[in-house]
Amino acid sequence: MSETIIHAWGLAARPQGLPRPEDFTLVRLAAPPLAKGEVRVRNTCLTVSPAMRVRMSAETRGYLPPYGLGEPIAAAAVGEVIESRAPDLPEGAAVLHQLGCRDIAQGPATAFERLPDAGPPPELFLSELGSTGFTAYSGLVGIADCEAGETLFVSGAAGSVGSAAVQIGKALGLRVIGSAGGPAKCQLVRSLGADAALDYKSPGGLLEKLAAAAPEGLDIYLDNVGGEHLDAALGVANPHARFAISGMISSYNMEQVTETFHNLNRIVTRRIRIEGYLPGTDLASLRPAFQDQMWSWIVSGAVKPLNTVRRGLGTIPQAISDLFAGAAVGKLLIRL
Ligand SMILES: NC(=O)c1ccc[n+]([C@@H]2O[C@H](COP(=O)([O-])OP(=O)(O)OC[C@H]3O[C@@H](n4cnc5c(N)ncnc54)[C@H](OP(=O)(O)O)[C@@H]3O)[C@@H](O)[C@H]2O)c1
């Protein structure tokens, strides 16, 4: 039998600021024969996400260790089992795993989650039915305890978590305001159902734009961006507002965080509750209810999956760079 060669993207150099395609290198690995209990998977689709940038730095800045130089980088992917020595994952099974940025993945069956044979297509488990949708849902339901009629502000609203949060917020009966970079993205955010969208890149202060979009103030903030967005949200928050902090992408490319806050005193005077969360570990008990609810929203059309699709393993370095340059909307998927 001919040897299986795995093609995987590795880190050639640690990015300084925005990741560039030259920071990545294609690694060729000979796949060892499967041991008992292992499977080999051909990836069909994978995704890149902002959290990967945090792992490209030398020091541990996030909750996962840095990528090693020259070693394959990990990301979420779905694929099909093509060889199996594990009875629970037969050939042909669709699986989800975190070993992405490669064409072939293999390892113990426990590293792979079996996906349903019928119903939602596997790719949806990389976006709305996966950690993207779950981050939006669990932030609104599990962290912010949102109630119909309240006002929600979502930053990064044309992105993957953000676009899901806008649509979930509307499905839950909230008034929704989203921020995004540029008029086309703001138009997209409105087309997802947002009551108002603000362009954080247009001239003028973010606090003033947000105050104009939310004259009644904010009850809930789903923060994907941090920095000036978080400061503006503090500035217009109502008493007892709840802030669910999923991430802070505005600082991910900074070697040293130099952001300035002017409205921190509002945390006290408005009794604001601010909570960061890692949905996969902190809110895992909500996942079954989330997947049922999200799938029914997708089937009914209340939530429309939003993706930017690239094709081929070779597009990955540019896709990682594009994520931070705002060149995509919704979830950035790479189909192989
Ligand atoms: N806690 C968790 O488990 C978890 C899970 C998933 C994601 N997250 C977090 O959620 C956030 C969004 O992630 P995502 O996967 O949904 O990414 P994404 O929104 O699909 O992609 C990133 C988007 O962020 C915006 N952006 C980039 N730099 C920015 C800046 N300096 N200021 C404002 N906006 C900026 C860009 O949109 P514009 O063109 O509009 O600027 C870009 O399209 C990240 O902070 C991520 O770490 C957390």
The ligand as an SDF file (V2000), in Angstrom:
LIG
                    3D

 48 52  0  0  0  0  0  0  0  0999 V2000
  -14.7480   32.6550   24.1780 N   0  0  0  0  0  0  0  0  0  0  0  0
  -14.7370   31.7600   23.1470 C   0  0  0  0  0  0  0  0  0  0  0  0
  -14.7270   30.5500   23.3280 O   0  0  0  0  0  0  0  0  0  0  0  0
  -14.8040   32.2880   21.7520 C   0  0  0  0  0  0  0  0  0  0  0  0
  -15.1840   31.4780   20.6860 C   0  0  0  0  0  0  0  0  0  0  0  0
  -15.2420   32.0310   19.4010 C   0  0  0  0  0  0  0  0  0  0  0  0
  -14.8720   33.3770   19.2470 C   0  0  0  0  0  0  0  0  0  0  0  0
  -14.4960   34.1200   20.3220 N   0  0  0  0  0  0  0  0  0  0  0  0
  -14.1160   35.5270   20.1950 C   0  0  0  0  0  0  0  0  0  0  0  0
  -15.1280   36.2200   19.4900 O   0  0  0  0  0  0  0  0  0  0  0  0
  -14.5300   37.2850   18.7530 C   0  0  0  0  0  0  0  0  0  0  0  0
  -14.9650   37.1770   17.3030 C   0  0  0  0  0  0  0  0  0  0  0  0
  -14.4850   35.9630   16.7900 O   0  0  0  0  0  0  0  0  0  0  0  0
  -15.0490   35.4110   15.4250 P   0  0  0  0  0  0  0  0  0  0  0  0
  -14.5600   34.0170   15.2810 O   0  0  0  0  0  0  0  0  0  0  0  0
  -16.5010   35.6580   15.3500 O   0  0  0  0  0  0  0  0  0  0  0  0
  -14.2690   36.2960   14.3550 O   0  0  0  0  0  0  0  0  0  0  0  0
  -14.8820   37.1300   13.1610 P   0  0  0  0  0  0  0  0  0  0  0  0
  -15.7780   38.1470   13.7630 O   0  0  0  0  0  0  0  0  0  0  0  0
  -15.4870   36.2050   12.1930 O   0  0  0  0  0  0  0  0  0  0  0  0
  -13.6560   37.8110   12.4390 O   0  0  0  0  0  0  0  0  0  0  0  0
  -13.0130   38.8700   12.9650 C   0  0  0  0  0  0  0  0  0  0  0  0
  -13.7160   40.2170   12.6600 C   0  0  0  0  0  0  0  0  0  0  0  0
  -13.3580   41.0920   13.7060 O   0  0  0  0  0  0  0  0  0  0  0  0
  -13.3390   42.4150   13.2130 C   0  0  0  0  0  0  0  0  0  0  0  0
  -12.1300   43.0920   13.6960 N   0  0  0  0  0  0  0  0  0  0  0  0
  -10.8530   42.7580   13.4610 C   0  0  0  0  0  0  0  0  0  0  0  0
  -10.0360   43.6230   14.0750 N   0  0  0  0  0  0  0  0  0  0  0  0
  -10.8320   44.5370   14.6990 C   0  0  0  0  0  0  0  0  0  0  0  0
  -10.5860   45.6840   15.4880 C   0  0  0  0  0  0  0  0  0  0  0  0
   -9.3350   46.0810   15.7670 N   0  0  0  0  0  0  0  0  0  0  0  0
  -11.6520   46.3640   15.9640 N   0  0  0  0  0  0  0  0  0  0  0  0
  -12.9140   45.9790   15.6860 C   0  0  0  0  0  0  0  0  0  0  0  0
  -13.2050   44.9030   14.9380 N   0  0  0  0  0  0  0  0  0  0  0  0
  -12.1680   44.1860   14.4550 C   0  0  0  0  0  0  0  0  0  0  0  0
  -13.3360   42.3530   11.6820 C   0  0  0  0  0  0  0  0  0  0  0  0
  -14.6050   42.8430   11.2600 O   0  0  0  0  0  0  0  0  0  0  0  0
  -14.7760   44.3970   10.8210 P   0  0  0  0  0  0  0  0  0  0  0  0
  -14.5110   44.4560    9.3500 O   0  0  0  0  0  0  0  0  0  0  0  0
  -16.1850   44.7120   11.1860 O   0  0  0  0  0  0  0  0  0  0  0  0
  -13.7550   45.1780   11.5740 O   0  0  0  0  0  0  0  0  0  0  0  0
  -13.2350   40.8630   11.3760 C   0  0  0  0  0  0  0  0  0  0  0  0
  -14.0060   40.4850   10.2780 O   0  0  0  0  0  0  0  0  0  0  0  0
  -13.0290   37.1800   18.9500 C   0  0  0  0  0  0  0  0  0  0  0  0
  -12.6480   38.0810   19.9480 O   0  0  0  0  0  0  0  0  0  0  0  0
  -12.8410   35.7550   19.4080 C   0  0  0  0  0  0  0  0  0  0  0  0
  -11.6930   35.5910   20.1850 O   0  0  0  0  0  0  0  0  0  0  0  0
  -14.4580   33.6090   21.5460 C   0  0  0  0  0  0  0  0  0  0  0  0
  1  2  1  0
  2  3  2  0
  2  4  1  0
  4  5  1  0
  4 48  2  0
  5  6  2  0
  6  7  1  0
  7  8  2  0
  8  9  1  0
  8 48  1  0
  9 10  1  0
  9 46  1  0
 10 11  1  0
 11 12  1  0
 11 44  1  0
 12 13  1  0
 13 14  1  0
 14 15  2  0
 14 16  1  0
 14 17  1  0
 17 18  1  0
 18 19  2  0
 18 20  1  0
 18 21  1  0
 21 22  1  0
 22 23  1  0
 23 24  1  0
 23 42  1  0
 24 25  1  0
 25 26  1  0
 25 36  1  0
 26 27  1  0
 26 35  1  0
 27 28  2  0
 28 29  1  0
 29 30  1  0
 29 35  2  0
 30 31  1  0
 30 32  2  0
 32 33  1  0
 33 34  2  0
 34 35  1  0
 36 37  1  0
 36 42  1  0
 37 38  1  0
 38 39  2  0
 38 40  1  0
 38 41  1  0
 42 43  1  0
 44 45  1  0
 44 46  1  0
 46 47  1  0
M  CHG  2   8   1  16  -1
M  END
$$$$
